[in-house]
């Protein structure tokens, strides 16, 4: 999954470096088939009218939106691809231009927008997508505090959705019992393109150690207080923190961009109920259409053998299905 040898020099890379942007976007695009396969049936079901309006928050490279727009072409959707990142917007603009060249002038529109202040009228949108973006919004806006970031983001979605329509979230989810204590064993580098596990963990701890956020300080102190991290060492921590370490490892080549992100906040059921609670305070009734978690292809083969988890009794703790899909309908 990683294209080059990981070294400490990669930590110093910045998103402003064009080769790094392209590498980062390539990694993002690798999940496009999975995202489309998971969300298309729901989007198709809830756009049974002509000219539906669809908003994708944090559209990134626009590849998912491009594919969905083609699949929904007969319904003539207006698909807004929003993002704040200038490099991502450049890519999204290219997707929009390609659509225009194919004669589909109104189907895709790029939009620079803040997810917490969406530039749409109340009750005007049929489907809102937040695909692998809410954890970024929460991490930056909420200073790693769930109540602030996810509350604001969810409230905006509730405001712009039409009644009867849906909010689709695909993001990282915590294990079902995040407080369970597990053991993480530091393995060896699997392939030459992999991050060296012990080097990565040291970089992970050093980068987070000085972070000015309560969650990071508490969690990283748990790692610092453990016995020395070295190849073959087994470290105890709660399953929620272990998952953070493992997911960060899987994104090691983009660690500079990802290092201040907390990936998973809640188990999937609690995540859905949290959004419902936000909407209820707005006077919005809602219904959970579906929740599911699964292990996205690629993660297991990249992590296993490098960082492995075990129960305290020594039995393997399988990599949890940490990708979640939540579909909530506004009533």
C-alpha positions in Angstrom: 0.0 0.0 0.0 3.0 2.3 0.4 5.1 3.2 -2.5 8.4 4.0 -1.0 10.7 3.2 1.9 9.7 5.0 5.1 12.4 6.9 7.0 12.5 9.8 9.5 12.9 12.2 6.6 9.3 11.5 5.5 8.1 13.1 8.8 9.5 16.4 7.6 7.6 16.3 4.3 4.8 18.8 3.8 1.5 18.7 1.9 2.8 21.7 0.0 5.2 19.5 -1.8 3.6 18.5 -5.1 5.0 14.9 -5.2 3.6 14.4 -1.7 0.2 15.7 -2.7 0.1 13.3 -5.6 1.1 10.4 -3.4 -1.5 11.3 -0.9 -4.2 11.7 -3.5 -3.2 8.3 -5.0 -3.7 6.7 -1.7 -7.1 8.4 -1.3 -8.2 7.3 -4.7 -7.4 3.6 -3.9 -10.5 3.5 -1.7 -12.8 4.9 -4.5 -14.2 1.5 -5.6 -15.1 0.6 -2.0 -16.7 3.9 -1.3 -18.8 3.8 -4.4 -19.9 0.2 -3.8 -21.0 1.1 -0.3 -22.8 4.3 -0.9 -24.3 4.1 -4.4 -27.2 1.8 -3.5 -28.3 4.3 -0.8 -27.8 7.4 -2.9 -29.7 5.7 -5.8 -32.6 4.8 -3.4 -33.0 8.3 -2.0 -32.7 10.2 -5.3 -35.8 8.7 -6.9 -36.7 12.1 -8.3 -35.3 14.1 -11.3 -32.6 16.7 -10.7 -31.7 15.7 -7.1 -29.2 17.9 -5.2 -26.2 16.0 -3.7 -23.5 17.6 -1.5 -20.2 15.9 -0.8 -18.4 17.4 2.1 -14.6 17.2 1.8 -14.7 15.7 -1.6 -10.9 15.4 -1.9 -10.0 14.3 -5.4 -13.6 14.1 -6.6 -13.2 10.6 -7.9 -16.1 9.2 -5.9 -18.4 12.0 -6.9 -17.3 11.7 -10.6 -18.2 8.0 -10.6 -21.5 8.5 -8.7 -22.5 11.2 -11.1 -22.0 8.9 -14.0 -24.0 6.2 -12.4 -26.9 8.6 -11.6 -26.7 10.3 -15.0 -30.3 9.6 -16.0 -31.6 11.4 -13.0 -29.6 14.5 -13.9 -28.2 15.3 -10.4 -26.5 18.5 -9.4 -23.5 17.2 -7.5 -21.6 19.8 -5.4 -18.0 18.7 -4.5 -16.9 20.9 -1.6 -13.5 21.1 0.0 -11.4 23.7 1.8 -7.9 22.5 0.7 -6.5 24.4 -2.3 -4.6 21.4 -3.7 -7.7 19.3 -3.5 -9.8 22.0 -5.1 -7.4 22.1 -8.0 -8.0 18.4 -8.5 -11.8 18.8 -8.1 -11.8 21.7 -10.7 -10.1 19.3 -13.1 -12.9 16.7 -12.6 -15.5 19.4 -13.2 -13.8 20.6 -16.3 -13.6 17.0 -17.7 -17.4 16.7 -17.2 -18.0 20.0 -19.0 -15.9 18.7 -21.9 -18.2 15.7 -22.1 -21.2 18.0 -22.4 -22.5 17.5 -18.9 -22.2 21.1 -17.8 -24.5 21.1 -14.7 -23.8 17.6 -13.3 -20.7 18.4 -11.2 -19.7 21.6 -9.5 -16.6 22.3 -7.4 -17.1 24.5 -4.3 -14.7 25.9 -1.7 -16.7 25.6 1.5 -16.3 25.2 5.3 -18.0 22.1 6.5 -19.3 23.9 9.6 -20.9 26.6 7.5 -22.3 25.1 4.4 -23.5 27.6 1.8 -26.9 26.0 1.1 -30.4 27.0 2.0 -32.2 25.2 4.8 -34.1 22.1 3.6 -32.6 22.2 0.1 -30.4 19.1 -0.3 -31.4 15.5 -1.0 -28.3 13.6 0.0 -25.2 14.7 2.0 -22.1 12.6 1.9 -19.3 12.8 4.4 -16.8 10.1 3.2 -13.7 9.7 5.4 -13.8 13.4 6.3 -15.6 13.8 9.6 -12.6 12.7 11.6 -10.6 15.5 10.0 -13.2 18.1 10.8 -13.4 17.0 14.4 -9.6 16.8 14.8 -9.0 20.4 13.6 -12.1 22.2 14.6 -12.9 20.4 17.8 -9.3 20.2 19.1 -9.9 16.5 19.4 -13.1 17.1 21.5 -16.0 15.2 20.0 -18.8 17.3 21.3 -17.7 20.5 19.5 -16.6 19.3 16.1 -19.1 16.6 15.3 -21.9 18.6 16.8 -21.3 21.6 14.6 -20.8 19.4 11.5 -23.9 17.3 12.1 -26.0 20.4 12.8 -25.2 21.9 9.5 -26.1 18.7 7.7 -29.4 18.6 9.6 -30.2 22.1 8.6 -29.7 21.7 4.8 -31.3 18.3 4.3 -34.8 18.0 3.1 -37.2 16.0 5.1 -37.2 12.3 4.1 -33.6 12.6 2.8 -30.4 11.1 4.1 -27.0 11.8 5.5 -24.4 9.2 4.7 -21.2 9.0 6.8 -18.3 6.7 6.0 -15.5 7.0 8.5 -13.3 5.3 11.1 -15.1 3.8 14.0 -13.8 2.6 17.4 -13.9 -1.1 18.3 -17.1 -2.3 20.0 -15.3 -2.3 23.4 -12.7 0.5 23.1 -11.7 0.4 26.8 -10.7 -3.3 26.6 -7.0 -3.7 27.4 -5.0 -5.4 24.6 -1.4 -6.1 23.9 0.4 -4.7 20.9 3.5 -6.5 19.7 6.0 -4.6 17.6 6.9 -6.7 14.6 9.4 -6.3 11.7 9.2 -4.5 8.4 7.3 -6.7 6.0 8.2 -5.3 2.6 10.8 -2.8 1.6 8.1 -0.2 1.0 6.7 -0.6 4.5 7.3 1.7 7.4 9.8 0.2 9.9 7.3 -0.4 12.9 9.6 0.6 15.7 10.8 3.7 13.9 7.3 4.7 13.2 6.1 4.3 16.7 9.0 6.5 18.0 8.1 9.2 15.5 4.4 8.9 16.4 5.2 9.4 20.1 7.6 12.2 19.6 5.2 14.1 17.3 2.2 13.7 19.6 4.1 14.3 22.8 4.2 18.1 22.4 0.7 18.4 21.1 -1.5 20.9 22.9 -4.6 18.9 23.2 -6.0 17.1 26.3 -6.8 13.8 24.4 -3.3 13.6 22.8 -1.5 14.3 26.0 -3.4 11.7 28.0 -3.1 9.0 25.3 0.5 9.5 24.3 1.5 9.6 28.0 0.2 6.0 28.2 2.6 5.1 25.4 5.6 7.0 26.9 5.0 5.4 30.3 5.2 1.9 28.8 8.4 -0.1 28.7 10.7 0.8 25.8 9.3 0.3 22.4 11.6 -2.0 20.5 11.3 -4.8 18.0 9.6 -7.8 19.6 8.3 -5.7 22.6 4.7 -6.2 23.7 2.9 -3.1 25.0 -0.4 -3.0 26.8 -3.0 -0.3 26.0 -6.7 0.1 25.5 -8.1 -1.1 22.2 -9.2 2.4 21.2 -5.6 3.7 21.4 -4.2 0.6 19.8 -6.5 1.2 16.8 -5.2 4.8 16.5 -1.6 3.6 16.4 -2.4 0.9 13.8 -4.3 3.2 11.5 -1.6 5.9 11.7 0.9 3.2 10.8 -1.1 2.3 7.7 -0.8 6.0 6.7 2.8 6.3 7.6 3.9 7.7 4.3 1.5 10.6 4.8 2.2 11.0 8.5 3.1 14.7 8.3 -0.4 15.5 7.0 -2.2 13.0 9.3 -0.2 13.3 12.6 -2.6 15.7 14.3 -5.7 13.7 13.4 -7.6 11.4 15.7 -9.2 8.8 13.5 -11.9 6.9 15.5 -14.1 8.5 18.1 -17.0 6.2 18.9 -18.3 2.7 18.1 -20.6 2.9 15.1 -23.9 2.6 17.0 -22.9 5.4 19.4 -21.8 7.5 16.5 -25.2 7.3 14.9 -27.0 8.1 18.1 -24.7 11.1 18.7 -25.8 12.6 15.4 -29.5 11.9 16.2 -29.1 13.7 19.5 -27.7 16.7 17.8 -30.6 16.8 15.4 -33.1 16.3 18.2 -31.8 19.4 19.9 -32.5 21.3 16.6 -36.1 20.0 16.6 -35.3 17.4 13.9 -36.6 13.9 14.1 -34.6 11.2 12.5 -34.3 7.5 11.8 -31.2 5.3 11.5 -31.6 3.5 8.2 -28.5 1.4 8.7 -25.1 1.1 10.4 -22.3 -1.3 9.5 -18.6 -1.8 10.1 -16.2 -3.7 7.9 -12.5 -4.1 7.3 -11.5 -2.3 4.2 -9.4 -4.4 1.9 -5.7 -3.6 2.1 -5.4 -2.6 5.8 -5.0 -6.2 7.2 -2.3 -7.2 4.8 -0.3 -4.0 5.5 -0.6 -4.0 9.3 -0.4 -7.7 10.2 3.0 -8.8 11.2 4.2 -5.2 11.7 2.0 -4.3 14.6 -0.1 -7.2 16.0 -2.7 -7.2 18.8 -3.4 -9.8 21.3 -5.9 -10.3 24.2 -4.3 -10.4 27.7 -4.6 -14.2 27.6 -2.4 -14.3 24.6 -5.0 -15.1 22.0 -4.9 -13.0 18.8 -7.0 -9.9 18.8 -8.1 -9.6 15.2 -7.8 -6.2 13.5 -11.3 -4.8 14.2 -13.7 -3.8 11.3 -12.9 -0.1 11.9 -14.4 1.4 8.7 -18.0 2.3 9.4 -21.0 3.4 7.3 -23.9 5.3 8.9 -27.1 6.3 7.1 -29.5 8.6 8.9 -32.8 9.9 7.5 -34.3 13.3 8.4 -38.0 12.8 9.2 
